Amino acid sequence: MIDLKTLFLFPLGTAMIISFVVTFFVIKLMWKLDIVDDPKKHKHPKVIHKYPVPRGGGLAIFIAVIIASTLFLPIDKHLLGILSGALLITVVGLLDDKYNLNPYLRLMMQFLGASLPILAGVGVDFITNPAGGILSFSSVQADVFALLWLVMLMNFVNMGAKGVDGQLTGVAVMASLAIAALSLKFSADITEWPVIILAAITAGAFLGFLPWHIYPQKIMPSFSGSNLAGYLLGVLSILTTTKIGTLALVLSVPLIDTGYTIIRRVLSGKSPVWGDRGHLHHRLLDSGWSKARVAQFYWLITAVFGIIALSLNTQTKLYTMVGSMFLVGGLILWLTHRNESNKSS
């Protein structure tokens, strides 16, 4: 019989409490180390907060994940590989929060961090073909696909799901819970139990951080937090019977928004990694939405797609993703036209 307390509630609650408490001390540490985003000093189009806010929230989330993982999961090569990658990503994120590293150096470190769980045996052996059947990979193809998936997810989550107070944290919670729910559907398979626990820990770590991050935020997850979210969600999607399509659907709005943003920047002759105010969350703010409302929209849409994804097969997930592409693209175009019309009138 499945024990939900042991598999889900205890890991989630423990990670949540640790994260909430540790974040209090991380805020003080970031102020002391002067890892602070001051909009008067850091002038950039994407900066929308009006007062100095500590960066480095990813450190608190990582501490919660690593403590809870060692308490509730068997310490084997897979867990060590996952936590080693998370550690590297967090350290690089903190260095970026302090020194604003070169984007291409950050990308190299992302590839290195993502390679650690893959070297430990976490890989994509197959994916379900939307047209029917299974697409199997050789060991090399599996590793390359997993590496690209993790790095892409880290960057897309960082760019598309991190914009306003509470946005990233709530999205990470909803996506983690969706993966946990999916794994619970297959909980008769004992190999799914560690996935359920890790998903619960991830959800709890971000949930404990959320009270400090909701509007008005006391600390930002920053690059360390957003990369940790993308990394952990990517690893979970691989572990839970390779449900990459499910996570892609759950995160479809920030992923599609980021895809459109990259295309727009490249077509306009700009670097795809150079931030601007062209994301969907920026356009919603420009249309008059409050930061809290934008964050709640992202939480809600992630939760809705999470619920939908649990009942769809591979083919219908693909159709839903295609529909989402047109929906998000149309929304961005409509908001752009509306905001420009309001400015000119």
C-alpha positions as CSV (number, residue, x, y, z in Angstrom):
1,M,0.0,0.0,0.0
2,I,1.3,3.5,-0.9
3,D,2.2,5.6,2.1
4,L,1.5,9.2,0.9
5,K,2.9,10.6,4.1
6,T,6.3,9.0,3.6
7,L,6.4,9.4,-0.2
8,F,5.0,12.9,-0.5
9,L,3.8,14.9,2.6
10,F,6.9,14.4,4.9
11,P,9.5,15.2,2.2
12,L,7.5,18.3,1.0
13,G,6.8,19.6,4.5
14,T,10.5,19.1,5.6
15,A,11.9,20.9,2.5
16,M,9.3,23.7,2.9
17,I,10.2,24.3,6.5
18,I,14.0,24.2,5.9
19,S,13.7,26.5,2.9
20,F,11.5,29.0,4.8
21,V,13.9,29.2,7.8
22,V,17.1,29.2,5.8
23,T,15.9,32.0,3.5
24,F,15.7,34.3,6.5
25,F,19.4,33.8,7.1
26,V,20.3,33.9,3.4
27,I,18.7,37.3,3.1
28,K,21.0,38.6,5.9
29,L,24.0,36.9,4.3
30,M,23.3,38.4,0.8
31,W,23.0,41.9,2.4
32,K,26.3,41.4,4.2
33,L,28.1,40.2,1.1
34,D,26.5,43.0,-0.9
35,I,24.9,40.6,-3.4
36,V,22.1,43.0,-3.9
37,D,20.2,44.2,-7.1
38,D,19.9,48.0,-6.7
39,P,17.9,49.4,-9.6
40,K,19.7,52.8,-9.2
41,K,23.0,51.0,-10.0
42,H,21.8,48.2,-12.2
43,K,20.1,50.1,-15.0
44,H,18.6,47.6,-17.5
45,P,15.3,47.5,-19.5
46,K,14.3,44.2,-17.8
47,V,14.8,45.6,-14.3
48,I,11.3,46.5,-12.9
49,H,11.7,46.6,-9.1
50,K,12.0,50.0,-7.5
51,Y,14.1,49.3,-4.4
52,P,17.3,47.3,-3.6
53,V,16.6,43.5,-3.3
54,P,19.1,40.8,-2.3
55,R,19.9,38.2,-4.9
56,G,21.0,34.7,-4.3
57,G,17.7,33.0,-3.3
58,G,18.9,29.9,-5.1
59,L,21.2,29.2,-2.2
60,A,18.3,28.7,0.3
61,I,16.4,26.5,-2.2
62,F,19.5,24.3,-2.8
63,I,20.2,23.9,1.0
64,A,16.6,22.8,1.5
65,V,16.8,20.3,-1.4
66,I,20.1,18.8,-0.4
67,I,19.2,18.4,3.3
68,A,15.8,16.9,2.6
69,S,17.2,14.6,-0.2
70,T,19.8,13.1,2.2
71,L,17.0,12.6,4.8
72,F,14.4,10.9,2.5
73,L,16.3,9.4,-0.4
74,P,18.9,6.6,-0.7
75,I,22.3,8.1,-1.3
76,D,23.4,6.4,-4.5
77,K,25.3,7.4,-7.6
78,H,22.2,8.9,-9.2
79,L,21.4,11.2,-6.3
80,L,25.1,12.2,-5.9
81,G,25.2,13.1,-9.6
82,I,22.0,15.1,-9.4
83,L,23.1,17.0,-6.2
84,S,26.6,17.6,-7.6
85,G,25.1,19.2,-10.7
86,A,22.7,21.3,-8.5
87,L,25.7,22.4,-6.4
88,L,27.7,23.6,-9.4
89,I,24.7,25.4,-10.9
90,T,24.0,27.1,-7.5
91,V,27.7,28.2,-7.1
92,V,27.8,29.6,-10.6
93,G,24.5,31.3,-10.1
94,L,25.8,33.0,-6.9
95,L,28.9,34.1,-8.7
96,D,26.8,35.6,-11.4
97,D,24.5,37.3,-8.8
98,K,27.7,38.9,-7.4
99,Y,29.8,39.6,-10.5
100,N,27.4,39.4,-13.5
101,L,29.4,36.7,-15.4
102,N,29.7,36.6,-19.2
103,P,26.6,34.8,-20.6
104,Y,28.7,32.4,-22.6
105,L,30.8,31.5,-19.6
106,R,27.5,30.8,-17.7
107,L,26.4,28.6,-20.6
108,M,29.6,26.5,-20.4
109,M,29.0,26.0,-16.7
110,Q,25.4,25.0,-17.4
111,F,26.6,22.3,-19.8
112,L,29.1,21.1,-17.2
113,G,26.5,21.0,-14.4
114,A,24.0,19.2,-16.6
115,S,26.6,16.6,-17.5
116,L,27.1,15.4,-13.9
117,P,23.8,13.6,-13.5
118,I,24.1,12.2,-17.0
119,L,27.6,10.8,-16.1
120,A,25.9,9.2,-13.1
121,G,23.4,7.4,-15.3
122,V,20.5,9.7,-15.6
123,G,19.6,9.7,-19.3
124,V,16.8,9.7,-21.9
125,D,16.7,6.2,-23.3
126,F,13.6,6.7,-25.4
127,I,10.8,9.2,-26.1
128,T,7.2,8.4,-27.2
129,N,6.6,9.2,-30.9
130,P,3.5,11.4,-31.3
131,A,2.7,9.5,-34.5
132,G,2.9,6.2,-32.6
133,G,5.5,3.9,-31.2
134,I,8.7,4.6,-29.4
135,L,11.9,6.4,-30.5
136,S,14.8,4.6,-28.9
137,F,18.3,6.2,-28.5
138,S,21.7,4.8,-28.4
139,S,23.7,5.6,-25.2
140,V,25.5,8.5,-26.9
141,Q,22.2,9.9,-28.4
142,A,20.5,9.5,-25.0
143,D,23.3,11.5,-23.2
144,V,23.3,14.2,-25.9
145,F,19.5,14.6,-25.8
146,A,19.4,14.7,-22.0
147,L,22.3,17.3,-21.9
148,L,20.6,19.6,-24.5
149,W,17.2,19.2,-22.8
150,L,18.6,20.2,-19.3
151,V,20.5,23.2,-20.6
152,M,17.7,24.4,-22.8
153,L,15.3,24.1,-19.9
154,M,17.6,26.0,-17.5
155,N,17.8,28.9,-20.0
156,F,14.2,29.0,-21.0
157,V,13.0,28.9,-17.4
158,N,15.4,31.6,-16.5
159,M,14.3,33.8,-19.4
160,G,10.6,33.1,-19.5
161,A,9.4,32.2,-16.0
162,K,11.4,34.7,-14.0
163,G,10.2,38.2,-14.3
164,V,8.1,39.5,-11.4
165,D,7.8,38.9,-7.7
166,G,6.8,35.3,-7.0
167,Q,6.5,34.2,-10.6
168,L,9.3,31.7,-10.9
169,T,8.7,30.2,-7.4
170,G,5.0,29.6,-8.0
171,V,5.6,28.1,-11.4
172,A,8.3,25.8,-10.0
173,V,5.9,24.6,-7.3
174,M,3.1,23.9,-9.7
175,A,5.4,22.1,-12.2
176,S,6.9,20.0,-9.4
177,L,3.5,19.0,-8.1
178,A,2.4,18.0,-11.6
179,I,5.4,15.7,-11.9
180,A,4.7,14.2,-8.5
181,A,1.1,13.6,-9.4
182,L,2.2,11.9,-12.7
183,S,4.6,9.7,-10.8
184,L,1.9,8.8,-8.3
185,K,-0.1,7.4,-11.2
186,F,2.6,4.9,-11.7
187,S,3.4,4.4,-8.0
188,A,2.7,0.6,-8.3
189,D,6.2,0.6,-9.8
190,I,8.6,1.0,-6.9
191,T,11.2,2.7,-9.1
192,E,8.9,5.7,-9.2
193,W,9.0,6.2,-5.5
194,P,12.3,8.2,-5.4
195,V,10.9,10.4,-8.2
196,I,7.8,11.2,-6.2
197,I,10.0,12.0,-3.2
198,L,12.4,14.2,-5.1
199,A,9.5,16.0,-6.8
200,A,7.9,16.6,-3.4
201,I,11.2,17.9,-2.1
202,T,11.5,20.3,-5.0
203,A,8.0,21.6,-4.6
204,G,8.6,22.0,-0.8
205,A,11.8,23.9,-1.3
206,F,10.3,26.4,-3.6
207,L,7.1,26.6,-1.6
208,G,9.1,27.5,1.5
209,F,10.8,30.2,-0.5
210,L,7.6,31.6,-1.8
211,P,6.5,33.8,1.2
212,W,9.8,35.7,0.9
213,H,9.5,36.1,-2.9
214,I,5.8,37.1,-3.3
215,Y,5.1,40.8,-3.8
216,P,6.7,42.8,-2.3
217,Q,9.7,40.4,-2.6
218,K,12.3,40.3,0.2
219,I,14.8,38.3,-1.9
220,M,15.1,37.3,-5.6
221,P,15.8,33.7,-6.7
222,S,18.0,35.3,-9.4
223,F,20.1,33.2,-11.8
224,S,20.9,30.6,-9.2
225,G,17.3,30.0,-8.4
226,S,15.9,30.0,-11.9
227,N,18.6,27.6,-13.1
228,L,18.1,25.3,-10.2
229,A,14.4,25.2,-11.0
230,G,15.0,24.4,-14.7
231,Y,17.6,21.8,-13.8
232,L,15.6,20.0,-11.1
233,L,12.4,20.0,-13.2
234,G,14.4,18.7,-16.2
235,V,15.9,15.9,-14.2
236,L,12.5,14.9,-12.8
237,S,11.0,14.8,-16.2
238,I,13.7,12.4,-17.3
239,L,13.4,10.2,-14.2
240,T,9.6,9.9,-14.3
241,T,9.5,7.4,-17.1
242,T,10.9,10.1,-19.4
243,K,7.8,12.4,-19.5
244,I,9.6,15.2,-21.2
245,G,6.5,16.1,-23.2
246,T,4.5,16.4,-20.0
247,L,6.9,19.0,-18.6
248,A,7.0,20.8,-21.9
249,L,3.2,21.2,-21.8
250,V,3.1,22.2,-18.1
251,L,5.7,24.9,-18.8
252,S,4.4,25.7,-22.3
253,V,3.7,29.4,-21.7
254,P,7.2,30.4,-20.4
255,L,8.9,28.0,-22.9
256,I,6.9,29.3,-25.9
257,D,7.3,32.9,-24.8
258,T,11.1,32.5,-24.6
259,G,11.2,30.8,-28.0
260,Y,9.4,33.8,-29.5
261,T,11.7,36.2,-27.6
262,I,14.8,34.5,-28.9
263,I,13.5,34.6,-32.5
264,R,12.5,38.3,-32.2
265,R,15.9,39.2,-30.9
266,V,17.8,37.3,-33.6
267,L,15.6,38.8,-36.4
268,S,16.2,42.3,-35.0
269,G,20.0,41.7,-35.0
270,K,20.4,41.5,-31.2
271,S,22.0,38.8,-29.1
272,P,19.5,36.2,-28.0
273,V,20.9,36.2,-24.4
274,W,20.6,40.0,-24.0
275,G,17.6,40.8,-21.8
276,D,14.9,43.3,-22.8
277,R,11.3,44.2,-21.9
278,G,9.8,42.0,-24.6
279,H,8.6,39.0,-22.6
280,L,4.9,38.2,-22.0
281,H,5.1,39.2,-18.4
282,H,6.5,42.6,-19.4
283,R,3.7,43.2,-21.9
284,L,1.2,42.2,-19.2
285,L,2.7,44.8,-16.9
286,D,2.7,47.4,-19.6
287,S,-1.0,46.7,-20.2
288,G,-1.7,47.7,-16.6
289,W,-1.5,44.4,-14.7
290,S,0.0,44.4,-11.2
291,K,3.1,42.3,-10.4
292,A,1.0,40.1,-8.1
293,R,-1.6,39.6,-10.9
294,V,1.0,38.6,-13.4
295,A,2.6,36.1,-11.0
296,Q,-0.8,34.6,-10.2
297,F,-1.6,34.3,-14.0
298,Y,1.6,32.2,-14.5
299,W,0.8,30.1,-11.4
300,L,-2.8,29.4,-12.7
301,I,-1.8,28.7,-16.3
302,T,0.9,26.3,-15.1
303,A,-1.5,24.5,-12.8
304,V,-4.2,24.3,-15.5
305,F,-1.7,22.8,-18.0
306,G,-0.4,20.4,-15.3
307,I,-3.9,19.1,-14.7
308,I,-4.5,18.8,-18.4
309,A,-1.2,17.0,-19.0
310,L,-2.1,14.2,-16.6
311,S,-5.0,13.1,-18.7
312,L,-3.5,13.4,-22.3
313,N,-1.6,11.0,-24.4
314,T,1.5,11.9,-26.4
315,Q,-0.4,12.9,-29.5
316,T,-2.9,15.1,-27.8
317,K,-0.1,16.8,-25.8
318,L,1.5,17.7,-29.1
319,Y,-1.7,19.2,-30.4
320,T,-2.2,21.1,-27.2
321,M,1.4,22.5,-27.4
322,V,0.8,23.6,-31.0
323,G,-2.4,25.3,-29.9
324,S,-0.5,27.0,-27.0
325,M,2.0,28.3,-29.5
326,F,-0.7,30.1,-31.5
327,L,-2.4,31.2,-28.3
328,V,0.7,32.7,-26.7
329,G,1.9,34.2,-29.9
330,G,-1.5,35.8,-30.6
331,L,-1.6,37.1,-27.0
332,I,1.9,38.7,-27.3
333,L,1.0,40.3,-30.7
334,W,-2.3,41.6,-29.3
335,L,-0.7,43.1,-26.2
336,T,2.1,44.6,-28.2
337,H,-0.4,46.3,-30.6
338,R,-2.6,47.4,-27.7
339,N,0.2,48.9,-25.7
340,E,1.7,50.7,-28.6
341,S,-1.8,52.1,-29.5
342,N,-2.2,53.3,-25.9
343,K,1.2,55.1,-26.0
344,S,0.4,56.8,-29.3
345,S,-3.0,58.0,-28.3
